[in-house]
Amino acid sequence: MSNRESGPAIVVGIDGSKSAMHAALWAIDEAVHRDVPLRLVYVVDVAAHAHAHAAAATPATGTSDVQRRQATARAALYDVLRAIDATGKPVIVETDILWGRPLTKLMQESRSALMVCVGSIGLNHARSGQGSVAGALAGSSLCPVAVIQQAPDGTVTPHISSVVAEVDNGSVLRHAFAEARLRGVPLRAVSVQANHVDDQKGSEQGQLDRRLSRWTRLYPDVPVEPALVRTRARRYMADHAEPGQLFVTDAHTAQLCSVYGAGSSVLTVRCGNL
């Protein structure tokens, strides 16, 4: 199956899992807001079963296996298309079946994509030489990467209740404000402070407020909660993670803190992704 138009898109990795379905539905608003297509990509992992089939393969069995895997991919894409259509949102959808390693193919997609989205289970749990596909993709992708958590009650409909971001990176903060505006939710702007001297709290709060003032002028409709925290980003995420929260961060922090398993959805922004 191939239905691709040239040009930028929001790319979603589809693998037949509910988590991938959740990521696709989350990504609809991203595509509609940017007026670009939502591109659903199913990557048939050639290497995953190559060794198992090599010993007993014949022309007939090889053809049958290809057809079976194509049928599986088509069925997964069709299920997602139906769910997207049921939302009634005005989004243009493209689909494609690619053959190769998921990480390699999604990396290639990131060259022209505005964002790549994957579920937190499925592609995220497939291993690569660098760890999970999601982790390796976010660390090397040429565009922002969203890893979307599925709701704990098993429902497919995505919901973001808040956005959280550290304030030290301008690219990260811009994306965080934009996501909060798009989702119509508040932004928690976190400043990690190592100093434990209580009498400096007022000065630190003033510095944080001044740092945020430019962004609050640009995004006056986004409710902002400034927060000074005395712990590392990894501990903060572990203590405050929830499926309805979107944590916006840079690739280095995401890799360092292993945030993909923390329980929140994560949007990883590379420096320069403005």
N, C-alpha and C positions, 0 to 999 in steps of 0.2 A: 504494500500500500504506500503510495507516495502522493502527496497533495501539497506541494511546496511552492510558495511564491518567494521571490528574492526580496531582500530588505530586512530590517531589524524586526525582532519579535520578542515576546516573552516565551521562553522555552521551558517545557515541563517534561521531566523524565518519567515515563510511564512504564510500569512493570507488572501490572495486574493486581497490585496490592491496594487495600483501602487507603493506606497512607499516601500513595501516589494520587489517588482520586482526590483526597483532601487537598493535596498541594495544587492540583489543577484547578479546583474550585476557588482556592485562595488566590490563585494567579489571575483569575478573570478580571478583577478590578484593576490589577496592574496593567493589563493589556488595554482595557477600555479607557482608563485614564490617559494612557499615552497614545491612544488611537493607533495601535499596532496589532497585528494578529497574535493569537495565542497558538503557539506551535507545540503540538504534542508529539513527542519522540519516544518510540519504543526501540530499545537497543537489544537485539538478539545477541547474547554473549556467545560468540563462536567458540571461545576457548573453554567455556565452562563444561561442555560435554564432548569436546573433540577427542580426548583420550579414550573415553568410554566407548565411543562409536568407531574408533579407528580400527580396532582389531577385527570386528565383525562386519565392517561396512561393505556393502555391495552397491552397484549403481542403483538398484531398486530400493534398498533400504535407505540409501543416502537421499534419494529423491523424496521418499516418504517422510523422512525426518525433517527435511526442509519445508515440506508442505505443512507438516504438523506444527512446526514452530511459527510459520507464517500465519497459520490459522489462529494460534494462541495470541499472537501479537495483534491481529485484526480484532479479535474478540475483546481484548483489553482496551484497545483504542475506542471501539464502538461503545463499550460501557461508559467510558469517560465522556464521549460525545453526547450520549443520552443524558447524562447528569448535567452537563453544561447547558444543553438545550432546555432542560427543565427549569433552569434558573430564570429564563426569559431575558437575560442580559444581552445587550447588542454587541456581541463579540464575534469577530471573524476567527475561525479555527482552521488551522492547517495540521495535517498529520503526516507522519513519516515513519517507516520501519527501516532501521539501519542495522547492519551486521558488523560486529566487532566487539571490542571491549567497551563497556559502558563509560568508564572514565575517559578513555581516549575520544570517543564519539561526542560526549558532552563537552569536553574541552574544545573540540573543533566547533561545536555549536556556539560556544561562548565568544568566538571571534566576532560574530555579527549580532549576537543576542543582546538585548538591553538588560536581561536578567535570566538566570537559570534557576528553576525551582525543582526541588525533589522532596519526597516524603522522608520523615525521620526513620521509617522502617521500610525495608525493601532495598532499594539502591544504596541507602545509607549503611546497610549492614553487609553489603557485598564487599569483600576485602580486595584491596589492591596492594601493591608493593609499598605504598605510603600510608596504609591504614584504610579507613572507610572511604568509599567513593565520595561521599559528601564532604568529608574533611579534606581529602586530597583535591577535590574540585574547588572548594572554597579557597584553598591555599594557593592555587595556580590559575584559577579562572581569569579571563580578561574582562569579566563583567561581574556585577553583584550576584551572589548566590543565596537563595532562600532555602532553608531546611525547615519544613513545616511539621509541627507536632499534630498528631491526631487527637481529637477530644477523648478524654478518659472514659466517657460513657459509650464510646463506640460510634457515635453519630458522625456522619460524613460532612455535614455542613460546617464550614470553618467559621471561627469567630475570634477576632483579636480584640481584647478588652483594654490593652494598654501597650505602649511602646516604652522601652527602656534603653538608654544609651549613656555611655560615658561622654564627658564634655571635652576631652582633650584633643579630639581629632575633628577638624572642620568638615571633612568629607562625610564622616560618620554622622555628625550632628545634622548636616543638611538632609541626608537620607532619613534620619530618624524623624525630623520635623515633617518631611514630605509624607512619610508613612502614617504618622499620627493624623495629619490632615486628611489623607485619603481614606483612612479607616474611621475617622470621626471619633478618635479616642485621645485620652490625655498622654502626655509624654513625661516620663520620670527621668530627669537629667541628673546623672550621678557623677559626683566628683570624689575620687578616692584620695583620702588624706592619710598619710602615714603618721603625721604629728599628733600626739595625744594630749597636747597642752590645751586645757579647756579655755583658758583666757584668750586664745587665738581664734576661737570659733567664729566670733563676730567678724573678724578680718577675712577669714576664709569664706564665710557666707557672702560677704560683700564682693569678693573677687569672683565667686561663682555667679552672682547676680549680674555683675558687669559683663562677664563672658557670655551670658545668655541674652543680654539686652539686644544685641544685633539681631538675633534669631527671633526673638519675640516680636520685634518690629516687623520682620519679614513674614512672620506667621502669627498674626494677632489672634486668629481664630483657634489656635491650638492651646488648650490648657496645659500649663507646665508646672511640674512639681520639682523644684531644685532639691537635691539631697546630698548632704555630706556624709560619707561613710568611712569608717575606720577599719576597713578590711580589704583584702584583695578581691579583684573582680571575680575570680573563681569561687571564692567562698560566698560572695554576695549573690551570685547566680544560683549556687546550690541552696542557699537559704530562702531565696525569693522566687524560684522558678515555678511557673505554672503554664499549662498548655495555652491559655488565652493571652499570654504575654509574648511580645515580639522583641527580642534582644538584638539591637543593631550594634555591630562592632566591626573592627578591622580584621583582616585575615590573620595577622600575627597574634592578636589577642585571642581570637577564636581557636587557633591551633594550640596556643600555650595553655589555655584554660579548659580545653576539651569540652566546649559548651554544647556540642551537638547531642550529648546524652544527658544534659542537665534538666530537661523537662519543659523548656520553653522553645518556641520557634525562634530561629536565628536568621538574621539577614547579615551576611558578611559583605563588607564594602572594601574594595581595594583602593589604596590611595590614588587619587586622580579620577575615581568614578564619580564625577559630579553630575 
